[in-house]
Amino acid sequence: MLTQQPIAASLLARFRGVRQATMQFCEPLTPEDLMVQSCPEASPVKWHLAHTSWFFETFVLSEFVAAYQPFNPEFRWLFNSYYKSLGEMPEKKLRASFSRPPLDQILGYRRHVDAAIARLLEQTPEDDALRRIALGLEHEQQHLELIATDIKHALFTNPLHPAYVTANATSQEIMTPPLNWCSFAPAHPGIVEIGVTPDPASIESFAFDNETPRHPVYLAPFRLASRLTTCAEYLAFIDENGYSRPELWLSEGWDTMRAEGWQAPLYWQRDSTTKSGWSVYTLHGFRPLDELSETPVCHLSFFEAEAFARWSGNRLPTEFEWEFVAAQQPVAGNMLEQQTLHPTVAVNSNQIQQMFGDVWEWTQSPYTGYPGYKPLPGALGEYNGKFMSSQVVLRGGSCVTPQTHIRDTYRNFFSPGTRWQFSGVRLARDGAS
């Protein structure tokens, strides 16, 4: 075996911390809040609490614990998300109808799984079990972020527009620094290494299969904006009729925008009582755009981000340009642990910043496998690989991403019309000057 007891003990501490973080985020929510599913991309919080436990039970406990007794055998299909090789599952749109099992049974399910994982780790299990648990923790952190985005949309669709929490809402009156351009020119002949080469002897270093294998990519000299695009900058795009100029939009983006009736980012509403004429819904409730104008714009689709970049005379970066720069930066920023729950103002224009946290940054890169990519064996191969079609890559994490979950090689992906995520824009240009 490659592992020793200290690694299992460390993983157990991390397991408890991640599972507790999920429950702590849910503390302000009522049982009724946990039932809401307000858009096709979202799931009820109650379902997230069950599904993350289902993951550990299905892929760890049922395979590595002899004579394991599941909490409820019906949960194996009821809380399956999309793993077709494991059998049937309810349609996603029906998840809000799961009034039964009741919440106390879901919480009992979590306790049952927590206790079983703890017993397994205390016995220093085989390395494959530890790797599955590490994957399950990354999976849970993804769902913690989804809980934040899903409950924001759920509360926004409520006619009362209640806040998730009212505390910690701070005014963003600091002026953002001017946008500068940071030049990057990889050494001749411009070949850089992207991605991760998994270390079979390591369990503590984690990467998803879609981050592998590490491979060479050619990068021509390019420039990245020193900071993210702000609400004020995006408002100028709106005021210059950006949503009514077809020459700015990809064909599918134009059709989608017209069909959906988009006139501004998700959560922006016209408000004649504000100077800007807009208010923005946040997890702290509605706030005048005037207070948030210097913060990064968020809840944009890829189509909107691409149209804005074209309007500004620039472009979106490739995911490889983004990773080349991010690999030179510390993994730090405005993330879930800061508890702002909203993007914050940039503070320095002399160097690249906001690479991690605040908003997921749309790239122009399609989500496909790297050269030599191989999905995980078995049902876990459905985790990432089956979605490598009609998706676009985002990088960097957001203000509701746990800091221990993000890294410079991390590849998020969504369909180009997705807006309910905390997604925004960093501009790019060709050439080093």
N, C-alpha and C positions, 0 to 999 in steps of 0.2 A: 504493500500500500504506500501511496505517496504522502498520505496525510498523517498528522499526529494530533493528539488530543488538544493542544493549544489552538489549532486551526478550527476544530469543531467547536471549542468553547467560544472563540471569537465570532464564529458564524451564528452561534446561538444568541449571543448578545446583540448582534446585528438583526437577527430575526425578530427578537422581542422589540427592539427599537422601531423597526419598520412597521410591524403590526400595530404597535401603540400609536405611531404617528397617524396612521389611517383613522383610528378611532378618535384621536384627539381632534382631528379636523372635523369629524362629524358631530362633536359635542354641541355646537350651537344650533343644530338642526332638529326639527321635530320629527316624530314618526311619520307624519303626513308628508313632510318635505322629502323623506327618503323614498317615497313611492312615485315621484313625478318623473316622467320621461317626456320632455318637451320638444324634441326634434329628432329626426331619424338617426343622427350621429350619436346621440346621447343614450345613456342607460340610467335607470333609477339607482340612487345611491345604495339602496338595500340590495339590489342585484350585484353591484360591485363588491359589497361586503361578503356576499355568498360566493361569487365567482372566484375571488382571490383565494378563498379557502378551498374551493373545488380544485384549483390548480395544484395546491400542495397535496391534497388528498389523492388526486388522480395520478399525478406524475411522480410523486415521491412515496407517500405512505402505502399506496396500493401495490407498489412495485418493490419496495425495499423493506417492508415490515411484514414478517411472517405472520399469517393468520390475522392481518389487520381487519378490524371490524369498522366498516364505514358508518358514519353518523346516521345517514339515511340513504339506502340504495337508490331511491328515486332521484336524489340530487345529482347522480352521475350524468343523467341526460338533461335534467331540468336546468342546471347552471352551466352546461357546456355552451361555449360562445360560438366557435366556428370550426372546431376540430372534427371534420366530417369522417375521418378515419376511426373516430371513437363512437360513431353512431349518430342517431338523430338528435335534434335539439329544437326547442320552440323558436318560432320566428322572433327576430330581435324586436319588432314593433309591438310584440305582446308582453314584453317584460314588465310594463307598468301595470298589467292586470294580475300580477302575482301577489295578490293580497295574502294568500297563503303559500308557503309557510309564514307564520307571523314573525315579526321582528325578533321577539325573544328567542325563537327557535333558530333564527339566523345567527344571533349572537352566541347561542349555545353551540352552534356548528363551529364558529370561530374558536371558541374555547376548547372544544374537542380536538380540533386540528392543532391548535397551539400546543396543547399538552402532549399530543402524539409526536409532533416534530421535536419538542424539547426532549422527550424520552429517547428518540432516535439519536439526536446529537450527543446526548450524554453517554451513549454507547460507542461513540466514535465509529460511525458507519463507513462503508466503503466510499471511495472517492467519487464514483458516479452519483451516489446519493447526495453528497455534498455539493457537487456541481448543479444538480437539479434544484437543490434548496437555494443556491445562489441565484439561479435563473428565476426561481419563484419570487425572490425578494425584488429583483429588478422588475418583474411583472407586476408585483404589488405596488411599487412606486409609480409605474405607469398608470395604474388604476387610481392611485391617490391623486395624481394630476388630473385624470379624467373626472374624478369626483368634483374637483374644483371647477372645471370648465362646465360640467353638466349641471351642477347646482346653480351656477351663475345664470345659465340660460333658463333653468326652471324658474328661478325667482324673478328673472326679468319678464318672463311671459305671464306671471301673476299680475292681474290688474292693479294690485296694491304696490307692486315693485318693491317688496321688502328687501332689506339689506341682509346679507349673510351675517355680518357683524358690523356694529357701528363704531367700535373702538379702532384706534390706530389710523384713522383716516386723516392724513396730513395734507396741508395745502402745498401745492407744487408751484410756488411763486418764484423760484430761482430761475433765472434766465439760462437757457441752454447755450453752451458755447457755439461759436460758428462752426459750420461743417467744413472740415479740412479733408484733404485727400492724402492718404498714406500709400506710398509707392512700395511695390514688392516685385523683385526681379530674381527669381530662382537662379542659382549659379548655372553657368553654361554646362550642358546644352539645355537647361530648363527642365530637367527630369527630377521629379520629387516623388517620395514614397508616401502613399496614402493607405489608410486602413490599418488593420491589426493582423499580426501573425500569432495565432493562439499558441500558448505555451502548455503543452500537455502535462507538464510537471507542476503547473501552478493552478491552484483553485481559488486563491484570493483575488487574482487579477481577472476581471470579467469583461467580456465583450459579447455582443449579440453576433449570431452567425452572419448577419448582413453587413457587419463591419469588417469581414474577412473575405479573402486573404489580403495581406499587405501587398501592394503592387505599384509599379511605376506609372506615373502620369506626366505628360508634358504640360507645362504651364508657361505661356508667354508672359512678359511683363504686364502687370496690371496694377490698378489702384482700387482701394476700398475706402468708402466714406469712414471718417474717424468715429462716427457715432451713428445711431439709428435715426431714421426719419421721424420727425415729431408730428404731433397732431396739427400744429400751426402750419407746417409745411404741406401736410396733406389737405388741410382746409383750402389752401391756395389752389390746389388741383381741382377741388370741388367748385370753388368760386370761378375758376376759368372753364367751367362747363366740361370737366373731365368725364363725367358720366353721360354726356350726350355727343361725344366726338368719336365716331367709329374708327377713325384712322389711328387712334391710340390703343385699340383693343385687338387682341387675338379674336379670330372669328367665333370660336366656341365661348370665349369670355364675353363678347358682346351679346351673343344670344342668351347666355346664362344670366347676365346682368339685367337684360331687358325682361326676361321671363320672370325673374325673381323680384323685379322692381327696386333694385339697389339704387340708392342715391347718396350713400355715405357708408362708412364702416358699420358693421353690426354694433348695436348698442348706442349709436348716436341717434338722438331725436331732436327735431326742430323745437326750439324754445324761444319765444319772442321776449321772454323776461331776461335773457342773458345778452351781454354785449356781442358775443360771437354769433348768437342766433341758434346755438346748439347746447344740449346737455348730453351727458354720457353716463350710461348706467355702469356702475362698478360693483364689486362685491361689498362695498360700503354704501351702496345705494346710488341714486342719481346725483351727479355733481355738474356744475356749469363747466362747459368746455374751457371757459376763460381760466379756470383753475388748473386745467390739465394740458393747456396748449403746448407747454414745453416738454411734456412727456412723450415717449415714443408712441406713435399711432399703433393700435393693435386691433385684432379681429378683422383682418383683411384676408380675402381670398388670394390665391396666386394670381388670378386674373386681374384683380385690383392692383396688387403689388407690381405686376408687370406693366400695366397701363400707366401707373404713376411713374415708374422708372423711364418708360418711353417718353412721357410728357416732359420729364425733367432733363431729357437729353442724355440719359445714362442707361444702365442696364442692371439686371440682377446678377450677383456673382454666381459662379459655378460652385458646386459643393466642394470641389477640390481646391479652388482658390480659398474658400472659407476655411477649410481644414488646415491648409498650409499656414495661414495666418494664426488660427486659433491654437495650433500646436506650440506656438511661441509665447502663449499667454497663460497666466495662472487660471485655473478653473475657479473663478470667484465672480460674484456679482449679485444682483438683486434676484434672489430665488426664494423658495418657499420658507426657508428658515428665517428670512428677514421679516416675514409676516406683513409686508406692505400690500400684498395681493393685487398689485397694480404696477405697471412699469413706472420707473422713476427717471428724473432728469439727469442727463449726462453732466459731468463736472469738469471734464478736461478735453480740450480740443487739440492738444499738441501730440497726442498719440492715440493709437487705436484703443477703443474701449467698448464696453457693453457687448463683448463677444459672447458672454455667457449670462443667462438670465434675462430679465425684462420681457422679451418677446422671442418666440421662435422666428428665425429668419428664413423667409422663402429664398430658395435658390432657383436657378434656371435648369437644374439637373433633373432628368427623369429618374424615378426610382427603379433601378435594375440591379442585377447581381454584378459584383466585381468579377473580373476575369479569374476563372478557377473557383468561383463560389460554389459551395456545396451546403445545402440545408442540413439541419440536424436530422439524424435518423428517426424513423417512426413518426408518430403523430406530432411530435415537437417540430418536425420539418414544416408544419403548416403555420408556425408562429409568424414568420416573416416572408418566406419565399413565395407563398401563394399570392401575395399582394403586389408582386413586381409587374404591374400592368396598370397604366393610366393613373399613376400616382406621381407626385412631385416631392423632392427631398427638401426638408427644413432642417436647420442646424441651430445649436446653441442653447436650447432650453428657454424657459420663461420664468416669470415671477411666481409661478405655482409649480415649478419643477424642483424636486428635492436636490440639493447640491451634491449629495453622494451618488446621485443617479446619472449625472451628466458628465461628458468627457468630450474631447475634441474630435474623436472618431465617431461619435454617436450620430446615427442617421434616423431622423423621424421622417414620416411620410404621410401625406394625405392627398385626397383627390383635389384637383385645382379649384373647385368651387367651395371648399371648406372654409367657414368663417368663424365657427364657434370656439376654435382654439385661440390662445393668445399668440397670434401670428402677425408679423410686421415686416419692415423693409430695411435693408441696408443696401445702399447703392454701390455700384461698381463701374469702372471705366477701363478701357483698354489702354495699354501703354504705361510706362513708368513715370512719365512726366507730361 
